[in-house]
């Protein structure tokens, strides 16, 4: 799954293999398209489950998670990071509109520069629009992340549950 000159498309099955979730229901993006080494665009058709308990509106934390997952797919699809997981370490966002059941949101995530070698840390920014990348803007966010080897992540999670 190396990022190449042509567009790479990740469907739900590919995302389940790429993202480190035990439960595939924790993946909130339907498809991710990677056309450049620093940008990916995902999409999600909003379901009633996405809005459960929030009066038919997608909660902000779920929109943030969608942008984080698109960014993780972008990074983890690169050969040198395939054995890693991403963890969001900080972030901030602004909400401008809302997304409701049966609407499609388009999630664009861009890496801001190269990873810092110490701790494999990086920064990203994202936008979420209704229907298309130029549709009504729902959210704008910036976040920082850290890469961690998948085996170290698994060991840490096992030690928390025992």
N, C-alpha and C positions, 0 to 999 in steps of 0.2 A: 504493500500500500504506500509506496513512496510518492511524494508530490512530484509531479512531472510538469512538463511545459503545457500539456493539455489539461483540461479540467478533470478533476477527480470527484466522483459522486459517491457519497456514503449513504446507503439506505439503512433502515432499522437494524438489519442483521449485522451489517458492518459496524454500526455504532455499538451494538451489544458486544462485539468482539474487541472494540477499541477502548470503550469506557469501562472503568473498574466497578461496575455496579453488580451486586448479587441479584437484584430484582430488576428485570427489564422494564417494569412499569415505572422505574425511576428515571428513565430516559424520556425527556420531554420535547424532543425534536424529531420530526418525521424524516427529514432528509438534510444532508449538508453537502454543499458544492464548494470545492476548493479549486480556485483558478489561479491563485498566486501563493507564493510562500508565506505571505503575511496577511492574507485575508480569506475568510470563508463566509458563506451565506447559507443560512439554514431556514427551514420553514416548519410551521406547526399549524395544523387545523385544530382550533380550540374545541375541546369537548366539554360536556357537562361535568365530567370528573375533574377537569382542570379548575373549574369554578365552584366546586362543591363547598358550601358554607360561606360563599362570598357574594351572594345575591346575583349570580350570573356574570360576574366580572372576574377576570384572571387576576389573582393577587400579585403584587409587585415582586415578592420573593421568587415566584415561579417564573416570571419574565426574566429575572436576573439569572436564575439557574439555566434557562434556555441559552442565554448569551454565553455563560460559562461553558456549557456543553459544546457549543459551536466552536469556541476557542480551543477547548481540549481536543476536539476532533482535528482541528487545524494543526496543532502541535504534535499530537500523537500519531498522525499519519506520516510524519517525517521519519525516515529510517533511523536517525540517531536517537529518537525519543520513543521508539515503539515499545520498549520495555519499561516505560515510566508511567506514572499517574500524575495528574495535576491537582493541586490544592489551591483554592482561592485564599489569599491571606488578608486582603483588605479590598474595599471598594466603596463607591458612592454612586448614586443614581438620581435622576430626575424623571418624574412621570409627567407626561403632557396630555395624555388621552387615556382611553381604556380599550381593552380587547374583551369581547364577549363570545359566547357560544356560537359555533359555526363560522366564525371569522378565521381567516388565515393571517398569521403574523409572519413577517420576514425578518430574520435576525441576522445582522451583519456584525462580525467581530473582526477587528484588525489588531495585529500585534504592533506595539509601539517600539520599534528598534530591536536590537539583538538582546538575547538573554544575558544577564549579568552572570559571569562565570561563578562567582562565589554564591553557593546555594542554588544555582540554576534558577534564579528569580527573573521575572519579567513583568511587563505591563501590557495591558490591552485596553481597548475601548470598543464599545458596541452601540448599536442603535437597533431599535425594534420599530417596525412600521406595519401598518395594516395593508394587506393585499399585495404590495410590491415594495421594492427598495425606495421608491419615491412616494409611497402612500403616506397617509397621516402618521406622523411620528407619535409613538406611544411612550417610548422610554429612551433615554440616553444614559450610558453608564461608562465608568472607568473602573478597572480593577487590577490588582496585582496578584500574581500567582507564583507558585514554586513547583518545580518538578521533583519527583522522588522516584527512585527505582521501585518497580512494582513489588519485588520480593521484600524490600524493607517496609513498604506500606502494608503488605499482608502480615508480616511479623508484628508490626505495631498494633494492628487491629486484633490479632489473635491474643496478644498480651492484655488488651483491655477487657476482653470477654472472659478471661480465665482467672 
